[in-house]
Amino acid sequence: MNGVDRYADQEQLSTQPDPLAQSHQVETAVQGVGYLYEVISVWISEACGICSEKSQTILATYE
């Protein structure tokens, strides 16, 4: 080889970002974060409900 990379043009083309792919990736990430937020919200509300029920039971025991 004489120091010339015959694949240099192909490598450059493959590293350039595709705007459509990037917007799809962002949209997918946003949807994933939204889903994760919903799951965490439900988990917290269920945990708070359980804690609330237990605390009411404990309070009723000591009344």
N, C-alpha and C positions, 0 to 999 in steps of 0.2 A: 504494500500500500504506500502511496506517495504522500501521505499526510492529509489526504482529502477524504472526508467522511461522505460517502455517497448516499448515506441515509439521513444526512443532516436536515434536509428539507422535510422529510417525513416526520422526523422527531419534533421539529418545530410545529408542524401542523397539528400533531397529536396533543401538544401541551397547551394549545390555545383553548380558552374556555368557550363552551357553547352557550350562548345566552338563553336558549330555550331549555337546555338541560339544567342550567343554573336556576332559572325561575321555577322549574319543576321541583328541584331539590329543596329550594326555599319553601315552596308550598307544602311539600311533604313534611319538612321539618316543623313548620307552623302547625300542621294538622297533628303531628305527633306530640308536640308540646301541649296543644289543646286537649288531646285525649288524656295525656298524663295528668294535666290539671284536673280534669273531671274525675279521674280515678282517685287522685289524692283527696279531692274535695269530698267524695263519697266516703272514702276511708275515714277521714277526719270526722265527718258528721256521724258516722256509725260509731266511732270510738267515743265521741262526746255523748252520744245517746246512751251507750253502755255505762259510761262514767256517771252520767246524770241519774240513771236508774239505780246504780249501786249507791250513790250518795243519798238518794231519797230513801232507799231501804235502810241504810245506816242511820239516817236522821230519824226515821220512824221507829227504829229499834230503841233509841235513847229518849224518845218523847214520853 
